[in-house]
């Protein structure tokens, strides 16, 4: 079951992050989290973990690109 949970949570996280960026809606992820939490706190926790992991990855990749650009690489 944990594989299913992780897959669903990650799929929802990717979709919510992409739509939030597309719409310019910073609250969308939090709203999706509330909707999920109303039915399953376990799924909500997995969703928010996936969101944090994906957003931190994106932030780290931007930082690496900035450093690469500054180094002229």
N, CA, C and O atoms as CSV, one atom per row, in Angstrom:
chain,resi,resn,atom,element,x,y,z
A,1,UNK,N,N,0.815,-1.202,0.000
A,1,UNK,CA,C,0.000,0.000,0.000
A,1,UNK,C,C,0.856,1.263,0.000
A,1,UNK,O,O,0.449,2.279,-0.562
A,2,UNK,N,N,2.029,1.216,0.618
A,2,UNK,CA,C,2.844,2.425,0.683
A,2,UNK,C,C,3.327,2.867,-0.700
A,2,UNK,O,O,3.502,4.062,-0.941
A,3,UNK,N,N,3.544,1.903,-1.616
A,3,UNK,CA,C,3.921,2.268,-2.982
A,3,UNK,C,C,2.791,3.016,-3.675
A,3,UNK,O,O,3.028,3.995,-4.384
A,4,UNK,N,N,1.583,2.560,-3.471
A,4,UNK,CA,C,0.417,3.226,-4.063
A,4,UNK,C,C,0.277,4.626,-3.475
A,4,UNK,O,O,0.053,5.591,-4.206
A,5,UNK,N,N,0.408,4.734,-2.160
A,5,UNK,CA,C,0.296,6.023,-1.488
A,5,UNK,C,C,1.349,7.001,-2.007
A,5,UNK,O,O,1.029,8.145,-2.331
A,6,UNK,N,N,2.584,6.559,-2.085
A,6,UNK,CA,C,3.662,7.429,-2.553
A,6,UNK,C,C,3.433,7.857,-3.997
A,6,UNK,O,O,3.659,9.016,-4.342
A,7,UNK,N,N,2.991,6.943,-4.831
A,7,UNK,CA,C,2.747,7.263,-6.239
A,7,UNK,C,C,1.619,8.272,-6.381
A,7,UNK,O,O,1.746,9.256,-7.108
A,8,UNK,N,N,0.527,8.029,-5.692
A,8,UNK,CA,C,-0.616,8.948,-5.763
A,8,UNK,C,C,-0.231,10.322,-5.230
A,8,UNK,O,O,-0.525,11.340,-5.856
A,9,UNK,N,N,0.420,10.349,-4.083
A,9,UNK,CA,C,0.810,11.622,-3.475
A,9,UNK,C,C,1.760,12.392,-4.383
A,9,UNK,O,O,1.615,13.603,-4.548
A,10,UNK,N,N,2.726,11.700,-4.969
A,10,UNK,CA,C,3.683,12.372,-5.842
A,10,UNK,C,C,3.013,12.867,-7.121
A,10,UNK,O,O,3.296,13.976,-7.574
A,11,UNK,N,N,2.140,12.071,-7.699
A,11,UNK,CA,C,1.412,12.506,-8.895
A,11,UNK,C,C,0.590,13.765,-8.601
A,11,UNK,O,O,0.599,14.719,-9.379
A,12,UNK,N,N,-0.112,13.753,-7.479
A,12,UNK,CA,C,-0.906,14.922,-7.102
A,12,UNK,C,C,-0.018,16.127,-6.818
A,12,UNK,O,O,-0.364,17.252,-7.178
A,13,UNK,N,N,1.114,15.901,-6.183
A,13,UNK,CA,C,2.034,16.998,-5.881
A,13,UNK,C,C,2.550,17.634,-7.164
A,13,UNK,O,O,2.545,18.857,-7.298
A,14,UNK,N,N,2.996,16.806,-8.111
A,14,UNK,CA,C,3.494,17.350,-9.378
A,14,UNK,C,C,2.413,18.154,-10.082
A,14,UNK,O,O,2.674,19.246,-10.586
A,15,UNK,N,N,1.210,17.620,-10.118
A,15,UNK,CA,C,0.113,18.307,-10.806
A,15,UNK,C,C,-0.254,19.615,-10.099
A,15,UNK,O,O,-0.471,20.635,-10.753
A,16,UNK,N,N,-0.324,19.586,-8.779
A,16,UNK,CA,C,-0.685,20.793,-8.023
A,16,UNK,C,C,0.385,21.873,-8.165
A,16,UNK,O,O,0.058,23.047,-8.335
A,17,UNK,N,N,1.647,21.491,-8.096
A,17,UNK,CA,C,2.742,22.455,-8.242
A,17,UNK,C,C,2.710,23.086,-9.635
A,17,UNK,O,O,2.854,24.300,-9.777
A,18,UNK,N,N,2.522,22.260,-10.647
A,18,UNK,CA,C,2.485,22.764,-12.029
A,18,UNK,C,C,1.306,23.707,-12.240
A,18,UNK,O,O,1.460,24.765,-12.851
A,19,UNK,N,N,0.136,23.333,-11.743
A,19,UNK,CA,C,-1.043,24.179,-11.929
A,19,UNK,C,C,-0.908,25.476,-11.129
A,19,UNK,O,O,-1.298,26.542,-11.607
A,20,UNK,N,N,-0.362,25.392,-9.926
A,20,UNK,CA,C,-0.147,26.598,-9.125
A,20,UNK,C,C,0.765,27.569,-9.860
A,20,UNK,O,O,0.518,28.775,-9.862
A,21,UNK,N,N,1.814,27.051,-10.480
A,21,UNK,CA,C,2.731,27.901,-11.243
A,21,UNK,C,C,2.037,28.474,-12.468
A,21,UNK,O,O,2.193,29.654,-12.784
A,22,UNK,N,N,1.274,27.639,-13.154
A,22,UNK,CA,C,0.559,28.074,-14.363
A,22,UNK,C,C,-0.444,29.180,-14.046
A,22,UNK,O,O,-0.567,30.148,-14.797
A,23,UNK,N,N,-1.156,29.035,-12.938
A,23,UNK,CA,C,-2.186,30.001,-12.558
A,23,UNK,C,C,-1.647,31.171,-11.738
A,23,UNK,O,O,-2.331,32.178,-11.550
A,24,UNK,N,N,-0.411,31.027,-11.252
A,24,UNK,CA,C,0.136,32.045,-10.363
A,24,UNK,C,C,-0.586,32.071,-9.031
A,24,UNK,O,O,-0.732,33.130,-8.421
A,25,UNK,N,N,-1.035,30.922,-8.580
A,25,UNK,CA,C,-1.832,30.800,-7.357
A,25,UNK,C,C,-1.011,30.111,-6.276
A,25,UNK,O,O,-0.893,28.885,-6.259
A,26,UNK,N,N,-0.446,30.908,-5.375
A,26,UNK,CA,C,0.408,30.374,-4.320
A,26,UNK,C,C,-0.364,29.556,-3.291
A,26,UNK,O,O,0.248,28.800,-2.536
A,27,UNK,N,N,-1.662,29.679,-3.237
A,27,UNK,CA,C,-2.478,28.975,-2.247
A,27,UNK,C,C,-2.998,27.625,-2.729
A,27,UNK,O,O,-3.541,26.850,-1.942
A,28,UNK,N,N,-2.836,27.346,-4.008
A,28,UNK,CA,C,-3.426,26.134,-4.576
A,28,UNK,C,C,-2.958,24.863,-3.874
A,28,UNK,O,O,-3.774,23.994,-3.567
A,29,UNK,N,N,-1.672,24.746,-3.618
A,29,UNK,CA,C,-1.145,23.543,-2.977
A,29,UNK,C,C,-1.773,23.361,-1.595
A,29,UNK,O,O,-2.158,22.252,-1.225
A,30,UNK,N,N,-1.876,24.449,-0.836
A,30,UNK,CA,C,-2.487,24.374,0.494
A,30,UNK,C,C,-3.959,23.974,0.402
A,30,UNK,O,O,-4.451,23.214,1.237
A,31,UNK,N,N,-4.652,24.478,-0.597
A,31,UNK,CA,C,-6.061,24.134,-0.776
A,31,UNK,C,C,-6.225,22.659,-1.131
A,31,UNK,O,O,-7.116,21.987,-0.613
A,32,UNK,N,N,-5.365,22.159,-2.015
A,32,UNK,CA,C,-5.410,20.736,-2.373
A,32,UNK,C,C,-5.118,19.895,-1.131
A,32,UNK,O,O,-5.755,18.865,-0.907
A,33,UNK,N,N,-4.162,20.335,-0.336
A,33,UNK,CA,C,-3.829,19.626,0.895
A,33,UNK,C,C,-5.041,19.521,1.819
A,33,UNK,O,O,-5.288,18.467,2.406
A,34,UNK,N,N,-5.789,20.603,1.945
A,34,UNK,CA,C,-6.997,20.587,2.785
A,34,UNK,C,C,-8.032,19.607,2.250
A,34,UNK,O,O,-8.656,18.871,3.014
A,35,UNK,N,N,-8.209,19.603,0.932
A,35,UNK,CA,C,-9.178,18.690,0.321
A,35,UNK,C,C,-8.771,17.244,0.597
A,35,UNK,O,O,-9.605,16.417,0.964
A,36,UNK,N,N,-7.499,16.949,0.419
A,36,UNK,CA,C,-7.004,15.596,0.673
A,36,UNK,C,C,-7.167,15.244,2.152
A,36,UNK,O,O,-7.620,14.152,2.492
A,37,UNK,N,N,-6.794,16.179,3.026
A,37,UNK,CA,C,-6.848,15.936,4.468
A,37,UNK,C,C,-8.245,15.670,4.986
A,37,UNK,O,O,-8.412,14.990,5.998
A,38,UNK,N,N,-9.245,16.193,4.309
A,38,UNK,CA,C,-10.625,15.947,4.728
A,38,UNK,C,C,-11.002,14.476,4.576
A,38,UNK,O,O,-11.901,13.982,5.257
A,39,UNK,N,N,-10.308,13.787,3.677
A,39,UNK,CA,C,-10.611,12.372,3.457
A,39,UNK,C,C,-9.566,11.443,4.066
A,39,UNK,O,O,-9.891,10.345,4.518
A,40,UNK,N,N,-8.296,11.894,4.077
A,40,UNK,CA,C,-7.226,11.020,4.556
A,40,UNK,C,C,-6.018,11.837,4.996
A,40,UNK,O,O,-5.319,12.424,4.170
A,41,UNK,N,N,-5.783,11.868,6.298
A,41,UNK,CA,C,-4.613,12.590,6.788
A,41,UNK,C,C,-3.323,11.888,6.364
A,41,UNK,O,O,-2.296,12.543,6.181
A,42,UNK,N,N,-3.364,10.594,6.210
A,42,UNK,CA,C,-2.180,9.854,5.757
A,42,UNK,C,C,-1.792,10.287,4.354
A,42,UNK,O,O,-0.617,10.527,4.076
A,43,UNK,N,N,-2.772,10.388,3.473
A,43,UNK,CA,C,-2.505,10.830,2.109
A,43,UNK,C,C,-2.071,12.294,2.103
A,43,UNK,O,O,-1.194,12.678,1.328
A,44,UNK,N,N,-2.676,13.104,2.956
A,44,UNK,CA,C,-2.299,14.512,3.054
A,44,UNK,C,C,-0.830,14.646,3.449
A,44,UNK,O,O,-0.102,15.443,2.858
A,45,UNK,N,N,-0.395,13.885,4.426
A,45,UNK,CA,C,1.000,13.943,4.861
A,45,UNK,C,C,1.945,13.514,3.744
A,45,UNK,O,O,2.991,14.130,3.540
A,46,UNK,N,N,1.577,12.464,3.024
A,46,UNK,CA,C,2.408,12.003,1.912
A,46,UNK,C,C,2.444,13.045,0.799
A,46,UNK,O,O,3.491,13.268,0.192
A,47,UNK,N,N,1.306,13.686,0.527
A,47,UNK,CA,C,1.228,14.738,-0.482
A,47,UNK,C,C,2.142,15.901,-0.112
A,47,UNK,O,O,2.925,16.365,-0.940
A,48,UNK,N,N,2.044,16.373,1.130
A,48,UNK,CA,C,2.856,17.513,1.546
A,48,UNK,C,C,4.346,17.168,1.558
A,48,UNK,O,O,5.181,18.020,1.256
A,49,UNK,N,N,4.680,15.933,1.904
A,49,UNK,CA,C,6.076,15.506,1.827
A,49,UNK,C,C,6.552,15.557,0.386
A,49,UNK,O,O,7.641,16.059,0.109
A,50,UNK,N,N,5.748,15.045,-0.529
A,50,UNK,CA,C,6.112,15.065,-1.950
A,50,UNK,C,C,6.248,16.497,-2.455
A,50,UNK,O,O,7.154,16.793,-3.234
A,51,UNK,N,N,5.366,17.378,-2.023
A,51,UNK,CA,C,5.443,18.793,-2.414
A,51,UNK,C,C,6.756,19.389,-1.921
A,51,UNK,O,O,7.473,20.034,-2.687
A,52,UNK,N,N,7.075,19.176,-0.649
A,52,UNK,CA,C,8.309,19.743,-0.093
A,52,UNK,C,C,9.538,19.198,-0.808
A,52,UNK,O,O,10.471,19.947,-1.097
A,53,UNK,N,N,9.546,17.900,-1.096
A,53,UNK,CA,C,10.684,17.295,-1.788
A,53,UNK,C,C,10.831,17.898,-3.181
A,53,UNK,O,O,11.936,18.274,-3.574
A,54,UNK,N,N,9.742,17.995,-3.927
A,54,UNK,CA,C,9.797,18.523,-5.294
A,54,UNK,C,C,10.177,20.005,-5.314
A,54,UNK,O,O,10.965,20.427,-6.161
A,55,UNK,N,N,9.631,20.792,-4.396
A,55,UNK,CA,C,9.975,22.217,-4.364
A,55,UNK,C,C,11.424,22.427,-3.937
A,55,UNK,O,O,12.103,23.306,-4.467
A,56,UNK,N,N,11.901,21.635,-2.991
A,56,UNK,CA,C,13.296,21.788,-2.573
A,56,UNK,C,C,14.247,21.339,-3.679
A,56,UNK,O,O,15.318,21.920,-3.851
A,57,UNK,N,N,13.861,20.311,-4.427
A,57,UNK,CA,C,14.678,19.890,-5.566
A,57,UNK,C,C,14.763,21.019,-6.595
A,57,UNK,O,O,15.846,21.323,-7.095
A,58,UNK,N,N,13.633,21.633,-6.909
A,58,UNK,CA,C,13.614,22.722,-7.892
A,58,UNK,C,C,14.475,23.886,-7.409
A,58,UNK,O,O,15.212,24.481,-8.194
A,59,UNK,N,N,14.386,24.206,-6.139
A,59,UNK,CA,C,15.179,25.298,-5.582
A,59,UNK,C,C,16.673,24.973,-5.673
A,59,UNK,O,O,17.474,25.835,-6.038
A,60,UNK,N,N,17.045,23.749,-5.347
A,60,UNK,CA,C,18.450,23.340,-5.416
A,60,UNK,C,C,18.970,23.364,-6.851
A,60,UNK,O,O,20.101,23.781,-7.097
A,61,UNK,N,N,18.152,22.921,-7.787
A,61,UNK,CA,C,18.581,22.933,-9.196
A,61,UNK,C,C,18.778,24.364,-9.705
A,61,UNK,O,O,19.726,24.633,-10.442
A,62,UNK,N,N,17.881,25.288,-9.312
A,62,UNK,CA,C,18.056,26.697,-9.687
A,62,UNK,C,C,19.361,27.244,-9.122
A,62,UNK,O,O,20.088,27.966,-9.804
A,63,UNK,N,N,19.650,26.898,-7.881
A,63,UNK,CA,C,20.884,27.355,-7.254
A,63,UNK,C,C,22.100,26.816,-8.010
A,63,UNK,O,O,23.046,27.556,-8.277
A,64,UNK,N,N,22.073,25.544,-8.349
A,64,UNK,CA,C,23.191,24.951,-9.088
A,64,UNK,C,C,23.379,25.634,-10.444
A,64,UNK,O,O,24.509,25.880,-10.864
A,65,UNK,N,N,22.291,25.935,-11.115
A,65,UNK,CA,C,22.381,26.620,-12.410
A,65,UNK,C,C,22.954,28.019,-12.254
A,65,UNK,O,O,23.759,28.460,-13.074
A,66,UNK,N,N,22.538,28.723,-11.196
A,66,UNK,CA,C,23.081,30.062,-10.939
A,66,UNK,C,C,24.582,29.992,-10.679
A,66,UNK,O,O,25.350,30.806,-11.191
A,67,UNK,N,N,24.986,29.017,-9.883
A,67,UNK,CA,C,26.418,28.864,-9.587
A,67,UNK,C,C,27.189,28.506,-10.846
A,67,UNK,O,O,28.293,29.005,-11.065
A,68,UNK,N,N,26.616,27.647,-11.670
A,68,UNK,CA,C,27.261,27.258,-12.919
A,68,UNK,C,C,27.412,28.487,-13.830
A,68,UNK,O,O,28.461,28.676,-14.446
A,69,UNK,N,N,26.387,29.303,-13.913
A,69,UNK,CA,C,26.418,30.494,-14.750
A,69,UNK,C,C,27.460,31.494,-14.245
A,69,UNK,O,O,28.190,32.090,-15.037
A,70,UNK,N,N,27.525,31.672,-12.930
A,70,UNK,CA,C,28.521,32.592,-12.358
A,70,UNK,C,C,29.945,32.114,-12.609
A,70,UNK,O,O,30.867,32.913,-12.768
A,71,UNK,N,N,30.102,30.790,-12.642
A,71,UNK,CA,C,31.435,30.219,-12.862
A,71,UNK,C,C,31.793,30.199,-14.349
A,71,UNK,O,O,32.930,29.906,-14.717
A,72,UNK,N,N,30.818,30.510,-15.194
A,72,UNK,CA,C,31.055,30.500,-16.622
A,72,UNK,C,C,31.162,29.104,-17.216
A,72,UNK,O,O,31.754,28.904,-18.276
A,73,UNK,N,N,30.582,28.152,-16.515
A,73,UNK,CA,C,30.666,26.757,-16.980
A,73,UNK,C,C,29.509,26.392,-17.872
A,73,UNK,O,O,29.429,25.259,-18.347
